[in-house]
Amino acid sequence: MLLNSAARILKNLLVINIDDLLHTMYNRPKIAISPIMTHNNTFHEQEQLAVITLMSYTKRYHVLLSVKNLCNDEKIKLYNHLESNLHQTELVLSILFKKKYSVRISTVIDNDTSLPSENDWKRIDISILTEEREIFLTIALPLALLRLFSRKITINSDSDTIDSALRGYFINPINLFPSLKTILETFSDIELQALFNQLQKRNLLTVYQICLIVLAIPEHSLRLKRNLSTNTVHDVMDLMKKIKKIGFIRKRDLIEGIYSIEEAIYFLMRGDEVFVYSRFLRQMQDVLEMISSLELLLVKDFSQWIDEIEKNGLLYKTLTMTRESIIAKSLSSDWNRYETILGKHISERKLSSIHSLIQNKNIPFIDVLSSQATLIRNYRKIKFHALNLGDESFDYLLSRLTRTYDYSHLLLNVGWFVLSTSLKGIKKKKTVKLLEALPRPARYIVEDVLRGVINPNIIHDELQIRRARSICVKTIVSLYEDGVIHLSD
């Protein structure tokens, strides 16, 4: 993987906000990151800075950080930064693996700790080029830690195999989806109160749903009570009495109720709210955009994309929609070839203006890739916009989704209510593939909506159904244009 996306993800996970620190310590440092590589003796030429230990109930993993060309004050700043972000790493790890993790840092490994053999390590090298010198930071990872993301990773796996396996984990949005039980175990009281407050303020957490939490996760009922307002606690106690009088609540009801809360939390964290996990989600979005950009270019060579755009008569429109700086960077890899093609569609003056932006300049390869992907996405937007797809196209587009997690992307972009509403009235055989692809809790809710158990009035509201389908169509098209999901021909 040319963008070393897996290494960037792990860097964001294990040394959170490290780029922010480096930009405060140095003036415009140039930061480069290696792929995840096999460990070798070069590691021993560096000075060990810290040992970060990740612990679950049954396992522990040591991540070793070493540095080169760092002065003492810089080492102290870096160590203090790592120490101050341990709680963030705990939260992100716990949510990712749906299991409580604790994290600690030290300068040495415990004497009674046995480390994996030298061959059972992988590493990431980070180069920081400052005005004065080049600094190196190495993150050494035990193989067992990488295998939490994918069992396909072995000691013999090369960098591309590891990158592909880790990308596969993060591309599936369900793996980034929060578990309410884990949140109750790992969030501090202040964080939990802020989360509940935001959910209630936006009408995303009802008294009935809180009752379902108490019934589904009773071991955390005291935490709930401690972090909800007195009025809410009284309302919950009153409703719990009524629920006990009415009688039986199905396990399926609890699963559906907890999922609806988790989905609300996911949407909240994915937005502008300030939560620890929110920042990680936004960082992940940046990395996933890089991944989808590269995948667009792997479908066919960029020159083939240009040929297709020209053949379909959309090159002028695509160029008009794209900033000149993006056009220039995207064509910089073979300007002489593309200049001839562009000359057929734009004025000589504009062509000269575009060329001036890259003339005698060394454009970083990652900027070239990113610009090429932007131009291709603009073309796909124009192409799909010309189709003028409306709500009537929903079942057609649904049938063209190709990968299991494409359905999850749709679900987690529109939510269970919009998705289930849009499926009302569609033949059952056309929904089978989608329902089988959805995670169990979401599938239960969608199935119960379609059976009329949940929101039975929707079937009589044709306007609401058409509106929901229109939202789904726009979302599928948008995800396709960005390269996040695939559509079959």
N, C-alpha and C positions, 0 to 999 in steps of 0.2 A: 504493500500500500504506500503510494508515493507521499501521502500526507501524514503517515505515521499516526493515524487517528486513534488506534488503541493505546499507544504510548501517551498521547495527549489526554485521553480519558482517565487513565490511571494516575497521571500527574495531577489532574484536577481532583481526583479522589483521595490521594494519599498525602499530597502536599498542597492543601487547599490555599487558594489565593496567592500562590508563590509569585506569579507574574506581577501582581500588584506590589508586593514587597520589593522585588527587583527594580521596578520602575521608580520606587521612592529612594532606593539606595544609589542608583546610578542614572546618569543622564542618557536617556534614549538607548538603553542596552539592546543589542541584537540577540535574540534568544532563539536557539535552534534545538530541536529535540530529535533524538535517534529513534529508530524502531525498537521494539523489544527484542533484545539480542541474547545470544548465549553468553553466559558468564565466562570471563577469561582472566588471566593473571594481571591484566592492566588495573583491575579493581584494587589490587594490593598496593599500587603505587600512590593511591590517594589516602587522605587522612579521614578516619571514621569520625563523623560528626554526631550522629544520633542513631538510636535503635527505636523504631516505632513498633510496638507489639499490639497486634490485633487479637482480641480474645472473645470467643463465644463461650457457651456453657461447657463445650466439650473439646474445643480446638484452640490453638494459639499459633499465630504466624508472626515471624519477625521480619520486618522490612529494614534493611540497612542503608543508611545515607552516608555517603562519603564526599569529600570536597577536595579541590586542588586550586591553589593560588588564591585562597581566601585569607585575609588577615584576621586577627583575633576579634576585633570589634565586629566585623562582618559575620563571623561565626556565631557570636553571641546573639546578634540580631536575628539571624536565621533560625537558630535553636529556639529563641523566645517566640518567634513567629509560629514555628511548628507546635510548640507547647500550647500557645493560646488558641490554636485551631483544633485541638484534639476532640472537643465536644462536637464540632461540626463533622469531623470525620466519623465519629461514632454514629451520629444520626444518619448520615448518608449511607454508610455500610449497613446499618440495621434495616433501613427501608429497602435498600437494594436486595438484600438477602432474606428479608422477611423474618429476621431473627435478631435478637438483641446482641450487639457487639459493644465491648468496651475497649478503649484504646489508651495506652500509656506510652510515655517517652522516657528514655534514659540515655546516658552517654555510653554505657556498656551493657552487654548481655549478662543476665544472671549466671552465676557460676554453675548452677545446677541445670542449666538449659543446654540441651543437645541440639545443635544446628544440623540442617540437612547437609549432605556431602556437597563438595564444591560443584559437582555436575548437576545438582538439583536446584540451581539458581538461574534466573534470567535477570537482565538488567536494562535500565534505560539511562542513557547519557544525555545530560542537558548542558549545552554550551552557552555561556553568557559572555558576549563580546562587549566590553566597555571601552571608553576612551583610553584607558590606561593599560588594560591587559585582558586576557581571556581566562575566564573562570569556568571550572567544570564541577557539575553536581551529578553524582551517580546514585540512582535508586536501584538497589539490588532486591529482587523479589523471589521468594521461594516458589518453586513450581506448584506446590500444593495450593497456594493462594490463587494462582492463575486458573487452576482447575475448578475453582468455585464458579467461574464464569462458563467454562466449557470442558467437558471430559475429553474432547477431541485433542486437547493440548497435552503433549507428552514431552519428555526430555529431548526427543529428537526433532520436535517441531521447529521449523525455520521461522523467520520473522514474518513472512507473508501468511503462513498458516495460523500463527498466533493472532496476528492482526485480524484476519478474516473471522476467526472463532470469537474474538471479543466483540468485533463489530456486530456479529450475528446476535450476541446477547443484548446489546444496547439498541439495535435497530428495532427489536420487538418492544413496543411501548409498554406492554404488560409488565415487563421486568423493571420499569421505572415507576410503576403504579404503587402508591403507598398502602401499607397494611395498617388498619386502625389499631389492632392489637399491639403492633410494634411501636406505633406512635405513643400509645398509652404507657408502654414500657420505657421509652427512651426520652421523650420530651420532658423538659423541666416543667415545674408548675407554672412559671411565667410564660413559657412557650405554649403550654397547653391552654392556659387562660386566654392568651391572644388568639389562638386558633379557634376556640369555641366562640369567642366574642365575634370574630369576623364571620363565622358560619351563621351564627344567630342573627347578626345584623343584616345579612343578605338573605335571610329566610331559607338557608340551606341546611339548617339543623332544627328539627321540631322536637317538641316534648315527647311525642310518640317514638321518634327515632332514638332519643336518649334512653327511653324505656327498653328498646330493642338492644341497645348496647349493654345495659345492665343484665338483660336476660341471656345475651350471647357471650358476654365476657364478664361474668360475675366477679371474678378475682380482682377486677379493676374498678369496682363500683365505688370504693372509698376514694380513689383518685378522682373519679368523676365528681363525686359530692364535694370534694375539697376545692375543685377548680370551676365550679358552676356557681352562679349567683344564688342567693338564698331563695328568691322567688322561684327560680327555675327548679331548684331542688324540691320545693313544696309542690310545684305543679307535677313533677315527675312522680313523687310519692302518691299523690292523689290518683294519677292515671294508673299507676301500678296496682293500686287497690282495685280499680275497675277492671283492669285486665285479668287479675286473678279471679274476680267474680265471674267474668264472661267465660273464662276457661282456657282452652288449648290454643296455643300459638305454634304453628308448624315450624319445624327446623328450616324449611324452605323460606318462610317469612323472615326468619332471622338472617339467613344468608343474603336475601335480597335487600333487607334493610341496611345491613352493614355495608354491602357493596354501594348502595346509593350514597351513603355518607362518605365512603372512600373516594367515590368519583367526584363528589363535591369538593373534598379536600384537594384532590389532584387538580381540578380546575382552578381552585383558589391559589394553590402554590405555583401553578404554571403562569399565573397572571402577574400583576405588579406588587403583590403583597410581599412584605419583607419577612420571610422565614428562611431558616438555614437551608432547607432542602430546595427552596425556590431558586436560590442562586445556582445550585448544582444543576437543576433542570434547565436553567437558561444557558449554562455553559455546555450542557449536553446538546441543547438545540443547535448551538453554534457548530459543534463537532459533527453532529448528524447532518447539518446542511453541507458541510465539507464532504462528507461521505456520499450524500446523494448527488452532489455536484460531480464527483469523480465517477459515480456509477452512470451518470448520463453520458459521460465521455467514453465509458467502457462499452456502452451499447453499440457505438460505432465511432470511428475516428472523427476528429473535429472537421477535417477536410470533407469527409462524407456528409456531415451535418450541413456544411455550407452548400455543398452540391444539391442536397435535398431541398434546402430552403430556397435556393435559386430556381430549381426545377419546379417548385410549387408556386412560383411567382410571388413569394413573400419576403424576399431579401430586402427590398426597399422599406417595407413596413417594419421589418425587424430592426433594421438600422435606425430608422426614425424613432423607434421606441427605446433604443439603447443609447446611453450616454457615450459621448465620443471617447472619453478616457477608457471605458470598458471595451469599446470596439478596438481601440488601438492596442490595448494589452492582449486581447484575445487573438489578434492577428499577428502579433509581434514575432511569433515563432517561425513564420514563413511569409514575411511581408511582401516579397516580390511576387509570390504566387497570388496572394489574396488581393494585391493592388490591382491586378488585371481584372479580377472578378468584380471588385467594387466599382471600378471605373465605368462599368456598364450601367450602374444604377444611381450613382451620386455625382455631383459636380466635381470638377478638378480642384476647385477651391476648398471644398469640404474634405476631399481626399487628402489634400496637402495639410489641412488643419489636423486631421487625425494622425497623419504620419509624424507631424512635428512633436506630438506628445510622447513618442517613443524613440525618436531619432537620437542616435548616440547614447542611448540609455540601456542599462542592464536591468531588465524586468525580472523580478524573482519568479521562479517557476510556479510557486503556489498562487501568485497573482494572475499568471497566465491562465492556469486551470480555472480559478474562480471566475475570471472574466469570460472565459469560453462557456462555462456552465450558465452564467447569467444570460448571455446572448441566446443560447439554446432554449432556456426557459422562456425568454421573451417570444421566441418563435412559436413554441408550443402554446403559449397563451393566445397568440393571434390565431393560430390554427384552430384551437378549440373554441375560441370566441366566435369564429365564423360559422361553427356548427349550430350556434344559437340553441344550446341544450336547455330544456326546461324540465319541470317536474316529471313530465311524461317519459323522460329518458332514464329515470332512476333505476328501474329493474334491468334495463339494457346495460347501463354502466356497472351495476352490481354483478351482473353475470360475467363481466370482463376482468374483475379483480383476479389476480393470479396466485397470490401467496397468502398463507394462513394469517400472517400478522398484518396484511393489508386491511383485513376486516377490523382488526383491533385498532389500527390507525383511524379508521372511519369512526368506530365507536367512541374512542377517546378524544375525537375532535368535535363530535356533535352531541355526545351524551346518550344515555340509554333511552331517555324520554323521546327525543327527536327521532332516533333510529327506529324504535319500536312503533312510533306513530306512523312513520313513513312506510312501514311494512304492512300496515293494515290494508286489506283488500288484495294484496299480491298473492298469487297462487302459491300454495305450500311448497311445491317442488322447486320453486325459485328461491326459497328462503332456507332450504336444507343446508346448503354449503356454508352459508353465513352463520347459521346457528351452531353448526358443528365446530366452526372456527373460533367462536367467541369463548372467553373464559367462563367457567361454570356459573358464577354468580350473575354475570350480565346476561347469560343465556336464559337463566331462570326468569329474570325480570321480563325480557323480551317475549319469551314464550307465554308468560302469564298475561301480558298485555294483549297478545294476539288471541288468546283464549277468552279474553274479556274478564279475567279475574281482577286485573288492575286496570283502572281507568276505562271501564266498559263504555262510557259515553263517547269515546273518541271515534268509534266506528260510525257514528251518526254525524260526525263533523267533517264533511268533505273538504272544507276550506282549510282546516287545521292539518289534515293529512297532506294536502297539496303543498302547503307551506313547509311542512317537515321534509317532504321529498325534494323540494327546491333547495333547501339548506343542504341536504345530503349530496345532491348533484353538484352544487357549487364547491362543496368540500372535497369530493372525489376529484373533480377537475383541478382544483388548486393543489391537492396533494400529488396528482399526476404531473402537473406542470413543474412542480418543484423536485420531481424525481423521487419522492418519498414512497409512493406506491407504483406498481406496474399495472398496466392494462393490456390484455391480449388483443391481437388484431381482429 
